[in-house]
Amino acid sequence: MQKNFAMKVLVTGGTGYIGSHTAVELQNAGFEVVIADNLVNSEPQVIDSIGEISGKTPVFVEADLSDPGKTEVLFEKHPDIAAVIHFAALKAVGDSVARPLEYYRNNIFSLVNLLNSMKKFGVEHFVFSSSCTVYGQPDKLPVKEETPRKDAESPYGNTKKIAEDILSNEVEATGLKCIALRYFNPIGAHPTTLIGELPLGVPDNLVPYITQTAIGIRDQLKVFGNNYNTPDGTPIRDYIHVVDLAQAHVVALQRMAENKQRSPWEIFNLGTGNGFSVLEVIKSFEKVSGTKLNYEIVDRRPGDIEKVWADTEYANSELGWKAARSLDEMMLSAWNWEQALQKEKRNNRS
């Protein structure tokens, strides 16, 4: 990517899975990065890994953005922040069903606090980490940007829907410029194996549960339901490599910096345009890893939808971005990351 940007960017949730990969791509493109994270679901050593990959360690601020005072202090200390990419959010569908108030408190308050501070300090560019969960179970597939949003199937999905409404209203009322990126299912890891998906505790997402089962951390993978209206009965998702996803955030920021937005509020679907079932993902993993998975079919999980995948034509043509990596490449990178992670843990113990 072109290295012609000196803009300082605040990346909230930047030690998390997607945030850390995006920080790498931003720095590779010449942006200056400040990361804010409360480290609830990530580790501080990720900052060093970002620095090792990109050749520059980003500034790191430990902060809970659901606290308005701490959010304002962040902008006071970095008054030259020119743009925000907002990842900081609790994100597990199942967990949100069990703890809805915590998801509303964290995900909505942090957004409102950010927007208030941005307004106070004159920051006008905002890239929002949205989700295909806002579509619920669509009536027609693939999903286009203009596909009507539905009532969310989970509190997590509802926080994304509410956040989009807040941003749309704020754009209309002020000079804010915003791009909401609705992404489908990010998986995989950086090719260096220095960063990847690192869930604390039991994973809620499919792929880290697959890799942890394969390497022996988990006894068995549970497949939630095989009686959906899909070819093999298991839910279908559009899986996208996290590096492809991270690069789309850089393209979106460059679009705003170069005043190429068609309107101050834009939405793009980020996926591959291909749907794969849970069993297809398992087969891909078994193929690239040479490891047979121990899995069991169990009852459906509350909050899960049956099938969804993206129509990526608009993002491909308008953003000039396209996902490049295949499902097998995604699964192999996830497996390489898991192996590297466990090797490092063994070395630290010895």
N, C-alpha and C positions, 0 to 999 in steps of 0.2 A: 504494500500500500504506500501511497505517496507520503513523504515525510515533510509536510509543509504547514503543519499546524502547531502553534505555540499556546493555544487556548488551555487554560487550567480547568479541569473537569472534576467535579465531586462525584465519586462513585459510592453510593450508599450500599451497604451489604457487599462491599468489595472483597471481603475475605471469603465469601461464600462461593458456591460452585460456579454459577454463571458470571458473577461479579468478578471473580479472580481471572477467569479467562478473558473477560472483556478488558480488564485493566492491562493485561499483557498486550492485547491488540491495540489498545489506545496508545500505549507507550511506543509500540512498534511504529505507529503512524505519526509519532511526534507530539502527541498531546501530553500535557503535564497532568498527573493524576494525584488527587487527594482521596484517600479511602476512609470512609466512616463506617464503623461496624460495632455492634455491641457484643460480638463473639458468642452469642447464644447458641449458634449452630455451626461454628467454624473455629479454626485454630489460628493463633497469631503468627505461627511460622509460615503461613501461606504468603505473608508479605515478603519474606526472604526469598521464597520460591518465585514469586512474580519478578523480583529483582534479578534473580539468577537467569531466568528465561529471557527477559527483555533488556538486561544490561543496566537497569536503573531501578532502584528501590523506591516505590511510591511513598509519599507522606501518609502516615497512618494516624488516625484519631479514634480512640475507643469512645464511642458515644451511643447512648440510647436516644434515637430520634423521636421516640414517643414522648420525650420530655422537652417541652418547648424551650426552656431555658438553655439546655445543653445544645439544642439545635441552633439557637441564635448565637451562642458563643462560638460554635464552629465557623459560622460565616464571619463573625467579628475577627477571628484569628486568620481567616483566609479571605480577605475582602476582594481579592482578584479572581475568585471563582467566577467563571463565565457561563458554565453549563452544569446541569445535574443529570446523571443517569441513575435512576432510582430502582434498586433491586431489593432494598431492605424490607423483608416481609417474612412472616411465618408462612409456610407453603405446603403443608401436608394435608391432603384432602381428608383422610380418615381422622387425623388428629383434630382437624377443624370441626368435625362433627361432634367430637367428644368435648372440645373446649372452645365453643364459639365466641364467648366474650373476650377471651384472650386474643383471638384472631382479629376481631373488630377493633379492640383497643390498640394493638400493635400496628396493624396494617393501615388503618384509617387515620389514627392520630399522627403517625409519623409523616404521612403524606401532607396533612393539613399544616403541620409545623414547618415542614420544608417549604411549602408554598408561601406561608407567611414570611419566613425569613428571606426567601428569594425576592419577594415583593419589596421588603424593607431594604435589601442590598442591591436591588436593580439587576437581578439575574433573570434573563429572559428565555433561556433555552432549556428544555426539559425532555428527556427521553424516558418513557415509562415502560417498565417491565410488566406487560399485561399477559393474558393467557387465553388459550382457546376455551377454557372453562366458561367464559362469558357466553358462549353459544349454547351451553347445555347440550342436550341431545338434538342436533339439528334435524329439521324435516327433510332437507336435501343435502346431499354430499356430492362433491367436495364443498367445503365451507369457503365462501367469499367474504371479503371485508364488509359487504353490505348485507350479508346474512343477518336476519334479525336475532338479537340477543334474546335469550330465554331466562326464565327464573333459574337461578343457579341451583345445581344439585348439591352444593356444599357451602358452608359458611366461607371457606377459602375462596371459592369461585365468586361468591357474592361480594367479598371485599374487592376483588378485581373489577367487578361491574360497577360498584359504588365509586371506586377510585376513578374509573373512566368518566363517570358522570361529573364528579367534582372537577376533574381536569378540563372537561369540555366546557363547563360553566365558567371556570376561571379564565380560560382562553377567550371566551366571548366577552368577559367583563374587563379584561386587562390586556396588556401587550404581550402576554405569555405566548411563546411558540412551543408547541408540543407535538411529539410523535409517540404514539402508543404502538408498541410492538407486541402483537398477540402471538406468543409462541406456543408451539405444540409440545412435544415431549423431548426435552434435551437429554442426551445421553453421551457417553464416551468421555475421553480425557485428552489432555494436551499430549502431543507426541513425545515430549521430553519425559513424560511420566512424573513430572515435578508437581503438577496440580491435577486435580480431578474431583469427582464427587466424593465427599468425605462426610457421610452422615454420622452424627454422634448418637450412639445407641443403636437400636434396631431400625434398619432402613424402612422408609415408607414407600420408596420408589422401586420399581421392578428390577432395574439393571444392577444397582449395588447389592440387592438381595440375591440376584443370580450369582454375581462374582463372589460374594461372601459365602454362599452355599458351596460353590465349586472349590473354594480354597479351604473349606472346613470350619469356618467361623460359625455358620448356621447349619443345623442338622438337615433341614429340608426347606425347599421353596414351596410356598402355598400359591396356587393359581386360583384366584377368586372368581369362580363360576365358569362353567363350560356349556351353559344353556342359553347363551345370548344368540340373537339372530345374526350370526356371522358364519362364514364357511366352516370353521372348526369349533364354533361355540364359545370361543374366548374373545374378550374385548379387543377391539382394533384401535390403534393409535398411529399418529404420524410422528415417527422418531427422527430427531435431527441432531447432528453432531454439535457438541457445545462450541467447538471452534468456529464452525459455520455461523452459528447463532451469534457468537461474540463479534464476529466481523460485521454482521448486519448492524450492530449498535454503532460501530465506528462510521459506517456508511451513513446512517441516520444523522449522526452528529455533524458530519461533513456537509450533509444536505442542508442542515439548518445554518451552519457557519457560512455557507456560500449563498444563502438566501434563495435556495432552489425549491422551497416548499410551495406547493400549489395553494395551500391554505394554512393558517396558523395551527390548525388541529388536523393531524393526519393519522391514519391507522393502517398498519400493514400486518398481514399474516406471515409468520415465519415458520415454514415447515419444508418438507421435501415434496409434498404432493402425493406421497405414497402411504398407504395404510398397511400396517403389519399387526397380526394378532399376537397375543401373548405367547402362544405355542410356536409361532414363526420366529419370534425373538429368541426363545429358548433353543430352537433348532439352529439358528444362526450362531449362537454362542457355542453350542456343542461342536459345530463344524470348525469354527476358527480356533477354538481352544483345545480340541481333541479330548474334552472332558465330558463325561456323561453326568447330567444333573439329576439329583434326587428331588423330584417334585411330586406334589399331591394336589388333586383338584378338591377345592373346598367350596363352601357357600359363597355367594356373591357378597361383595363388601358395600356397606352403605356409602352413597355419594358417587359411586363409579357410574360412568355412562357407557353405553354399548359400543359405539364406534364414532370416530371422528378423524378426518384428515383434511388438509388444507388445499385450497386452490391458490397456487403461488404465483399465478400469472402477473398480478398487479405488482407485487413486491419485486419480481424478476425484472419487469419492464420499467417500472417507475423508479425503484431504488437502484436498479442496476446491480442487484445482488442475487446470487443463487446458491443454494446448498449444494455442495460438491461431493460429499462423502457418502458411501453406501452403508447399508445396515451392517454388513460384515465388517467394514472398516470401523464402524462405531463400536461394535461388540469387541473387536480385537483390541482397540485402544482402551476400553474399559477393563478388559482382562489384564492387559499389560500394566495398567495403573494399579490394579488390585495386587498383582504379584510384587510390584515395586514397593508398594506400601507395606506389605507383610514382611518383605525382605529387610526393609529399613527398621521395622519394629523388632525383628529378630536381632539385628546388628546392635540396636540400642540396648537390648537386654543382655547381650553377651559381653 
